[in-house]
Amino acid sequence: MFTLLFKNFIRSRVVLVGVIIIMTTGMLSICIGRQHLQRQDRIVTETRKFQREHMQRNIQFFNKEIGLLLYYLKFGLINKTEPLNGLSIGQRDVNSSVQLVTIRNLENQKYDTELVNPLNLLVGNLDFSFVLIYLFPLLIVAFCFNLYAEEKEGGTWSVLAVQGVSLARYLLMKLFVRIVVVFILMASLFVMGIWILNLPLNRELAATAAISFSYLLCWFAIAFWMMSWKKGSSTTASWLLSAWLMLTMVLPAAVNNYLSYKYPVPEALATMVEQREGYHEKWDQPKETTMGKFYRHYPQYEKYGLPQGQFSWLWYYAMQQMGDDEASDRAGELSSKLHQKENESGKFALWIPSLYAQRRINSLARAGLNNHLNFLDSTTRFHERLRLYFYPKIFEELPVSNVDWKNFDVDFFYEKLEFDTSLSVLPLLLPAVLLMFWSVFNLKVHRF
């Protein structure tokens, strides 16, 4: 029976067209992911080259005062890109993966980003996660909307009934045929992705595959549940398309609008302006006031005392530090609101399969908002390490030649993930199982 159903199904022109479209789009998405990874590799190479040449050039021209040299020197921190990012680009095309910072005030540097064509950002990327989240459910809708109706409307349902065939079992077998075809298609795209993107066979890839297949099962369960009410093909198709529209577009957009209203995020520009005002007004204030605040922040440097003369690098970098300190409350508010919004979004995602799958895959690919927030926090720590290393050398006015500048290469940020694959798929498999039991109950209890 299964073999016959399988042969009849794959001979359908709708199946052939659907498979070709998804396979073509999937291959295109993998190639786009490969271009993204190659671009990220070029950025790393060019950043390393820039930092070496930048240091050599500035050391050549500003080799008298280390304070003046460090006014110009930039140090790079790179958010490491995983190969899995080729399957789910996420926010990596919006948020920069590179931070080039001086040891001066930080808040006006953290949110700098590279110039990107805004039209490309508006359109977005056709990555593999887009194919999975949006296009595969449409394929399932096309395969399953007439699962029951084609037999009823074609007049073969009564023939099967008089032969004593279990109708629920027969429909489950038809559903299983469609699951096999879609899973083979998904597995083929994963194999091509592993080969083209050179994906390592690790826990992250296994979890991504598990979430992807669980997401498809969830959609098969939704389709089977709607079919179990035994409506006509046009009615079932309308229901399924409405469900696709609600779960992939309307509900995620509604959640985003609600969270934007609940957690209004202050602009990074306001933080930068407050930091600049906090720094510039120090030029008109007594040195004692600035240095007193600076030494309260860094008591280990109090031994350097009050700088003499009209200008000193100790006073200058103290003013820079005070600019960051006075903007710290607004910067903390910005970070807190973004973290709250991200956490609340995760709670809503537990009830919306498309949003949950997208967030989890982005997280595994280190391409979500949480990854970027952690990268910004790492930038703050990186900047502080640079300050603590160079401040004594500046305050003691050590020669530039006393520092081994060749040791300063770009640094990397790598987010360590802790996850349980079985728990990751539970929010997708649990509703799928419940809907399947409900569907079988509908088929067995109600007469056809």
C-alpha positions as CSV (number, residue, x, y, z in Angstrom):
1,M,0.0,0.0,0.0
2,F,2.7,2.5,1.0
3,T,4.7,1.8,-2.2
4,L,1.6,2.4,-4.4
5,L,0.7,5.6,-2.6
6,F,4.3,6.8,-2.9
7,K,4.5,6.1,-6.6
8,N,1.1,7.8,-7.2
9,F,2.2,10.8,-5.2
10,I,5.5,11.5,-6.8
11,R,4.0,11.2,-10.3
12,S,1.9,14.3,-9.6
13,R,2.9,17.4,-11.6
14,V,2.2,19.6,-8.5
15,V,4.7,17.5,-6.5
16,L,7.3,17.8,-9.2
17,V,6.9,21.5,-9.6
18,G,7.0,22.1,-5.8
19,V,10.1,20.0,-5.3
20,I,11.9,21.7,-8.2
21,I,11.0,25.2,-6.8
22,I,12.1,24.4,-3.2
23,M,15.3,22.6,-4.4
24,T,16.3,25.5,-6.6
25,T,15.5,28.1,-4.0
26,G,17.3,26.0,-1.3
27,M,20.4,25.7,-3.5
28,L,20.3,29.5,-4.2
29,S,20.0,30.2,-0.5
30,I,23.1,28.0,0.3
31,C,25.1,29.9,-2.4
32,I,24.0,33.2,-0.8
33,G,25.2,31.8,2.5
34,R,28.5,30.9,1.0
35,Q,28.9,34.5,-0.4
36,H,28.1,35.8,3.1
37,L,30.8,33.6,4.7
38,Q,33.3,34.6,2.1
39,R,32.5,38.3,2.7
40,Q,33.0,37.8,6.5
41,D,36.4,36.1,5.8
42,R,37.4,39.1,3.6
43,I,36.5,41.4,6.4
44,V,38.7,39.6,8.9
45,T,41.6,39.5,6.5
46,E,41.2,43.2,5.6
47,T,40.8,44.2,9.3
48,R,44.0,42.4,10.2
49,K,45.8,44.0,7.4
50,F,44.4,47.4,8.2
51,Q,45.4,47.2,11.9
52,R,49.0,46.3,11.0
53,E,49.4,49.1,8.4
54,H,47.5,51.5,10.6
55,M,49.8,50.9,13.6
56,Q,53.0,51.1,11.5
57,R,51.9,54.3,9.8
58,N,50.9,56.1,13.1
59,I,54.0,54.9,15.0
60,Q,56.1,56.3,12.2
61,F,54.5,59.8,12.5
62,F,53.6,60.0,16.2
63,N,56.6,58.4,18.0
64,K,57.4,61.2,20.4
65,E,54.4,61.0,22.8
66,I,52.6,57.7,23.6
67,G,49.5,59.7,24.7
68,L,49.3,61.4,21.3
69,L,49.9,58.0,19.5
70,L,47.1,56.3,21.4
71,Y,44.8,59.1,20.5
72,Y,44.9,57.8,17.0
73,L,45.6,54.0,17.3
74,K,42.6,51.7,16.8
75,F,42.4,48.1,18.0
76,G,40.2,45.6,16.4
77,L,37.7,43.1,18.0
78,I,36.0,40.7,15.7
79,N,32.8,38.7,16.3
80,K,33.9,35.3,15.0
81,T,31.6,34.0,12.3
82,E,30.7,30.3,12.4
83,P,30.2,28.3,9.2
84,L,26.6,27.6,10.3
85,N,26.0,31.3,9.8
86,G,25.8,30.5,6.1
87,L,22.5,28.7,6.7
88,S,21.1,31.5,8.9
89,I,22.5,35.0,8.3
90,G,20.2,36.5,10.9
91,Q,21.3,40.0,12.0
92,R,24.9,39.7,10.9
93,D,24.1,41.7,7.8
94,V,22.7,44.6,9.9
95,N,25.1,44.5,12.9
96,S,28.8,44.9,12.2
97,S,31.0,41.9,13.1
98,V,34.0,44.2,13.7
99,Q,34.7,46.9,16.3
100,L,37.7,49.2,15.8
101,V,38.1,51.3,18.9
102,T,40.6,53.7,20.4
103,I,41.2,54.0,24.1
104,R,39.3,57.2,24.1
105,N,35.6,57.4,25.1
106,L,33.8,54.3,24.1
107,E,30.1,55.1,23.8
108,N,30.5,57.1,20.5
109,Q,32.4,54.1,19.0
110,K,30.3,51.0,20.1
111,Y,27.5,51.6,17.6
112,D,29.6,52.5,14.6
113,T,28.9,50.2,11.7
114,E,29.9,49.7,8.1
115,L,28.0,51.3,5.2
116,V,25.6,48.9,3.6
117,N,23.2,49.4,0.7
118,P,19.9,50.1,2.5
119,L,17.9,48.5,-0.4
120,N,19.6,45.2,0.4
121,L,18.7,45.6,4.0
122,L,15.1,46.3,3.1
123,V,14.8,43.3,0.9
124,G,16.7,41.0,3.3
125,N,18.6,37.8,2.5
126,L,17.3,34.7,0.9
127,D,19.2,32.4,3.3
128,F,18.3,28.8,4.1
129,S,16.4,29.7,7.3
130,F,14.0,31.8,5.1
131,V,13.4,28.8,2.9
132,L,12.8,26.6,5.9
133,I,10.6,29.0,7.9
134,Y,8.5,30.4,5.0
135,L,8.7,28.3,1.9
136,F,8.7,24.7,3.2
137,P,5.3,25.3,5.0
138,L,3.8,26.4,1.7
139,L,5.1,23.2,0.1
140,I,3.4,21.2,2.9
141,V,0.2,23.2,2.4
142,A,0.3,22.3,-1.4
143,F,0.9,18.6,-0.6
144,C,-1.7,18.2,2.2
145,F,-4.7,20.5,1.6
146,N,-6.5,17.8,-0.4
147,L,-5.3,14.8,1.6
148,Y,-8.9,13.8,2.4
149,A,-10.8,15.9,-0.2
150,E,-9.2,14.3,-3.3
151,E,-10.6,10.9,-2.2
152,K,-14.1,12.3,-1.3
153,E,-14.4,14.6,-4.3
154,G,-13.0,12.0,-6.7
155,G,-15.5,9.4,-5.7
156,T,-12.9,6.8,-4.4
157,W,-13.7,7.3,-0.7
158,S,-16.8,5.0,-0.8
159,V,-14.9,2.3,-2.6
160,L,-12.2,2.3,0.1
161,A,-14.9,2.3,2.8
162,V,-16.7,-0.8,1.5
163,Q,-13.4,-2.7,1.3
164,G,-13.0,-2.5,5.1
165,V,-9.9,-0.2,4.9
166,S,-9.2,1.7,8.1
167,L,-9.8,5.3,6.9
168,A,-7.8,6.9,9.6
169,R,-4.9,4.6,8.9
170,Y,-5.1,5.2,5.2
171,L,-4.9,9.0,5.7
172,L,-2.0,8.6,8.1
173,M,-0.2,6.5,5.4
174,K,-0.8,9.2,2.8
175,L,0.5,11.8,5.3
176,F,3.6,9.6,5.9
177,V,4.3,9.5,2.2
178,R,4.3,13.3,2.1
179,I,6.5,13.5,5.2
180,V,9.0,11.2,3.6
181,V,9.2,13.2,0.4
182,V,9.6,16.5,2.2
183,F,12.2,15.1,4.6
184,I,14.2,13.7,1.7
185,L,14.2,17.1,0.2
186,M,15.2,18.7,3.4
187,A,18.0,16.2,4.0
188,S,19.3,16.7,0.5
189,L,19.6,20.5,1.1
190,F,21.4,19.8,4.4
191,V,23.9,17.5,2.7
192,M,24.5,20.2,0.0
193,G,24.9,22.8,2.7
194,I,27.4,20.7,4.6
195,W,29.4,20.2,1.4
196,I,29.2,23.7,0.0
197,L,29.6,25.6,3.2
198,N,32.1,23.1,4.7
199,L,30.0,22.8,7.9
200,P,31.6,20.9,10.7
201,L,29.6,17.9,12.0
202,N,29.1,19.2,15.6
203,R,26.3,19.7,18.2
204,E,25.2,23.0,16.7
205,L,24.6,21.4,13.3
206,A,22.8,18.4,14.8
207,A,20.6,20.8,16.8
208,T,19.8,22.9,13.7
209,A,18.8,19.8,11.8
210,A,16.6,18.6,14.7
211,I,14.9,21.9,15.0
212,S,14.3,22.1,11.2
213,F,12.8,18.6,10.9
214,S,10.7,19.2,14.1
215,Y,9.4,22.5,12.6
216,L,8.3,20.6,9.5
217,L,6.6,18.0,11.6
218,C,4.7,20.7,13.4
219,W,3.4,22.0,10.1
220,F,2.4,18.5,9.0
221,A,0.5,18.1,12.2
222,I,-1.3,21.5,11.6
223,A,-2.2,20.4,8.1
224,F,-3.4,17.0,9.2
225,W,-5.5,18.5,12.0
226,M,-7.2,20.9,9.6
227,M,-7.8,18.0,7.2
228,S,-9.4,15.9,10.0
229,W,-12.4,18.2,10.0
230,K,-13.3,16.8,6.6
231,K,-14.0,19.9,4.7
232,G,-13.6,20.5,1.0
233,S,-10.3,21.1,-0.6
234,S,-10.9,24.8,-1.1
235,T,-11.9,25.3,2.5
236,T,-9.0,23.4,3.8
237,A,-6.6,25.2,1.5
238,S,-8.0,28.6,2.8
239,W,-7.6,27.5,6.4
240,L,-4.0,26.4,5.8
241,L,-3.0,29.5,4.0
242,S,-4.6,31.6,6.8
243,A,-2.6,29.6,9.3
244,W,0.6,30.2,7.3
245,L,-0.1,33.9,7.1
246,M,-0.9,34.1,10.9
247,L,2.1,32.0,12.1
248,T,4.8,33.4,9.8
249,M,3.8,37.1,9.4
250,V,0.9,38.4,11.5
251,L,1.8,37.0,14.9
252,P,5.5,37.7,14.8
253,A,4.8,41.3,13.6
254,A,2.3,41.7,16.4
255,V,4.8,40.5,19.0
256,N,7.4,42.8,17.7
257,N,5.1,45.8,17.8
258,Y,3.9,44.9,21.3
259,L,7.5,44.6,22.6
260,S,8.5,47.8,20.9
261,Y,5.7,49.6,22.8
262,K,6.3,47.8,26.1
263,Y,10.1,48.3,26.0
264,P,10.8,51.6,24.2
265,V,14.5,51.5,23.5
266,P,16.4,54.9,23.8
267,E,18.5,55.7,20.8
268,A,22.2,54.9,20.8
269,L,22.6,58.5,19.4
270,A,21.3,59.9,22.6
271,T,23.9,57.9,24.6
272,M,26.6,59.2,22.3
273,V,25.5,62.8,22.6
274,E,25.4,62.6,26.3
275,Q,28.9,61.1,26.4
276,R,30.2,63.9,24.1
277,E,28.6,66.6,26.2
278,G,30.0,65.0,29.4
279,Y,33.5,65.1,27.8
280,H,33.4,68.5,26.2
281,E,32.1,70.4,29.3
282,K,35.2,69.1,31.2
283,W,37.4,71.6,29.3
284,D,35.6,74.4,31.1
285,Q,35.7,72.8,34.6
286,P,38.6,72.9,37.1
287,K,41.1,70.0,36.8
288,E,40.6,69.2,40.4
289,T,36.9,68.3,39.8
290,T,37.7,66.0,36.8
291,M,40.7,64.3,38.5
292,G,38.7,63.7,41.7
293,K,36.0,61.8,39.7
294,F,38.6,60.0,37.7
295,Y,40.5,58.8,40.8
296,R,37.2,57.6,42.4
297,H,36.8,55.5,39.3
298,Y,40.4,54.3,39.3
299,P,41.8,54.6,42.8
300,Q,44.9,52.7,41.7
301,Y,46.0,55.7,39.7
302,E,45.6,58.3,42.5
303,K,49.4,58.2,43.0
304,Y,49.8,60.3,39.8
305,G,48.3,63.3,41.6
306,L,47.0,66.5,40.0
307,P,48.6,67.2,36.6
308,Q,50.6,70.4,36.3
309,G,50.6,72.8,33.3
310,Q,47.9,73.9,30.9
311,F,47.6,70.5,29.3
312,S,48.6,66.9,30.2
313,W,47.6,63.5,28.8
314,L,46.6,62.4,32.2
315,W,44.0,65.1,32.4
316,Y,42.9,64.6,28.8
317,Y,42.2,60.8,29.2
318,A,40.5,61.5,32.5
319,M,38.1,63.8,30.7
320,Q,37.5,61.1,28.1
321,Q,36.8,58.6,30.9
322,M,34.3,61.0,32.5
323,G,32.4,61.3,29.3
324,D,31.8,57.5,29.4
325,D,31.0,57.6,33.1
326,E,28.3,60.3,32.7
327,A,26.7,58.4,29.9
328,S,26.8,55.1,31.7
329,D,23.2,55.4,33.1
330,R,21.8,55.9,29.6
331,A,24.0,53.2,28.1
332,G,22.9,50.8,30.8
333,E,19.3,51.6,30.1
334,L,19.8,51.0,26.4
335,S,21.4,47.6,27.1
336,S,18.8,46.6,29.7
337,K,15.9,47.4,27.5
338,L,17.4,45.4,24.6
339,H,18.0,42.4,26.9
340,Q,14.5,42.6,28.3
341,K,13.0,42.8,24.8
342,E,15.0,39.8,23.7
343,N,14.0,37.7,26.7
344,E,10.4,38.6,26.4
345,S,10.5,37.7,22.7
346,G,11.8,34.3,23.7
347,K,8.8,33.7,25.9
348,F,6.3,34.6,23.1
349,A,8.3,32.4,20.7
350,L,7.4,29.3,22.7
351,W,3.8,29.7,21.4
352,I,4.7,30.6,17.7
353,P,6.5,27.8,15.9
354,S,7.9,30.0,13.1
355,L,9.3,32.6,15.5
356,Y,10.7,29.9,17.8
357,A,12.5,28.0,15.0
358,Q,13.9,31.3,13.6
359,R,15.2,32.4,17.0
360,R,16.7,29.0,17.9
361,I,18.5,28.6,14.5
362,N,19.8,32.2,14.7
363,S,21.1,31.5,18.2
364,L,22.9,28.3,17.1
365,A,24.4,30.2,14.1
366,R,25.4,33.0,16.5
367,A,23.5,35.5,14.4
368,G,20.8,36.7,16.7
369,L,20.3,39.9,18.7
370,N,21.6,38.2,21.9
371,N,24.9,37.4,20.2
372,H,25.3,41.0,19.2
373,L,24.5,42.3,22.7
374,N,27.1,39.9,24.1
375,F,29.5,41.2,21.4
376,L,28.9,44.8,22.6
377,D,29.5,43.7,26.2
378,S,32.7,42.1,25.1
379,T,33.7,45.3,23.3
380,T,33.3,47.1,26.6
381,R,35.5,44.6,28.4
382,F,38.0,44.7,25.6
383,H,38.2,48.5,25.7
384,E,38.6,48.4,29.5
385,R,41.6,46.0,29.2
386,L,43.2,48.3,26.7
387,R,42.8,51.3,29.0
388,L,44.2,49.5,32.0
389,Y,47.2,48.4,30.0
390,F,48.0,51.7,28.5
391,Y,47.0,54.2,31.2
392,P,50.1,53.7,33.3
393,K,52.3,54.0,30.3
394,I,50.6,57.3,29.3
395,F,50.6,58.7,32.8
396,E,54.3,57.9,33.3
397,E,55.1,59.3,29.8
398,L,57.0,56.2,28.7
399,P,58.7,56.2,25.3
400,V,56.7,54.7,22.4
401,S,59.5,52.2,21.8
402,N,58.9,50.6,25.2
403,V,55.8,48.9,23.9
404,D,56.1,45.8,21.6
405,W,53.5,46.9,19.1
406,K,53.9,43.8,17.0
407,N,52.0,41.8,19.7
408,F,48.8,43.7,19.1
409,D,46.8,41.7,16.6
410,V,43.0,41.8,16.3
411,D,41.2,40.1,19.1
412,F,38.2,37.7,18.6
413,F,34.9,37.3,20.4
414,Y,33.4,33.8,20.5
415,E,30.1,33.1,22.1
416,K,29.9,29.8,24.0
417,L,26.5,28.3,23.8
418,E,24.9,26.0,26.3
419,F,21.9,24.1,25.0
420,D,20.1,20.8,25.2
421,T,18.9,19.5,21.8
422,S,16.1,17.5,23.2
423,L,14.7,20.5,25.1
424,S,15.2,22.7,22.0
425,V,12.8,20.6,19.9
426,L,10.2,20.2,22.6
427,P,8.2,23.4,21.9
428,L,7.8,22.1,18.3
429,L,7.2,18.4,18.9
430,L,4.8,18.8,21.8
431,P,2.1,20.7,19.8
432,A,2.7,18.4,16.8
433,V,2.0,15.3,18.9
434,L,-1.1,16.9,20.5
435,L,-2.5,17.9,17.2
436,M,-1.9,14.4,15.7
437,F,-3.8,12.8,18.6
438,W,-6.6,15.3,18.2
439,S,-6.7,14.6,14.4
440,V,-6.8,10.8,14.9
441,F,-9.6,11.3,17.4
442,N,-11.6,13.3,14.9
443,L,-11.1,10.7,12.2
444,K,-12.1,7.8,14.4
445,V,-15.0,9.3,16.3
446,H,-16.8,11.2,13.6
447,R,-18.3,9.3,10.7
448,F,-17.4,10.3,7.2
